[in-house]
């Protein structure tokens, strides 16, 4: 997996320089339920406020230097929630696409949805396909929505895909390496995340981007998702910029004295 280099690449691209990798921030949007509970409101109102926070954050992302934003909208484990909450989360995805797709398409946003399509209702599959088709030629900004997504499920699906190639005689077990495996994940079209943010104070990965998080910086922010916005995203990016990414090597400053 090649390391991505982040913000300097965005400015390099703006200056017309060659091949750039955009900064990729992935967010576990946590805390909708607690936000609602604190206000004595049903949980689903927390999710609705969460969509408003998502819209603000997407809008402010390019100014924060972000070129790819991945958000965890619905996990393979979220089916365990009460049926009315699950259907509200489905409805919200549909409503988001219905209300915002024209604007996103106009603004050059490419929408991708990662996760298992099988198991989603036909109308949900239809909005996902519509959003992806409509924005397929855009490249100003990428919004990846993880929906019916689980990191383990994605790895299993990639493994199954490879096993099927072997069964068909199209590949040999010895062909498998990290790059080939990665090309079969649902995130293959995007660079690896530079930063994974989790809101609400919880400090877990919760089955999000398990393969892709190998060298991501983790940023935990003590804000409930419905209160999130561009300033929080800019703060997460600033925290990331202060980190020293070594990809298993040593700090650049230490190379000269390494002996
Ligand atoms: C976690 O909060 C959040 C979710 C399970 C769903 C996130 C969904 C949205 C922000 C809105 C809909 C998304 C899209 C893409 C349309 P929680 O409910 O687990 O909060 P809690 O831990 O406080 O209970």
Boltz pocket constraint, residues with backbone or C-beta under 6 A from the ligand:
constraints:
  - pocket:
      binder: B
      contacts: [[A, 29], [A, 30], [A, 31], [A, 32], [A, 33], [A, 34], [A, 35], [A, 47], [A, 48], [A, 50], [A, 51], [A, 54], [A, 72], [A, 73], [A, 74], [A, 78], [A, 89], [A, 92], [A, 93], [A, 94], [A, 96], [A, 145], [A, 225]]
      max_distance: 6.0
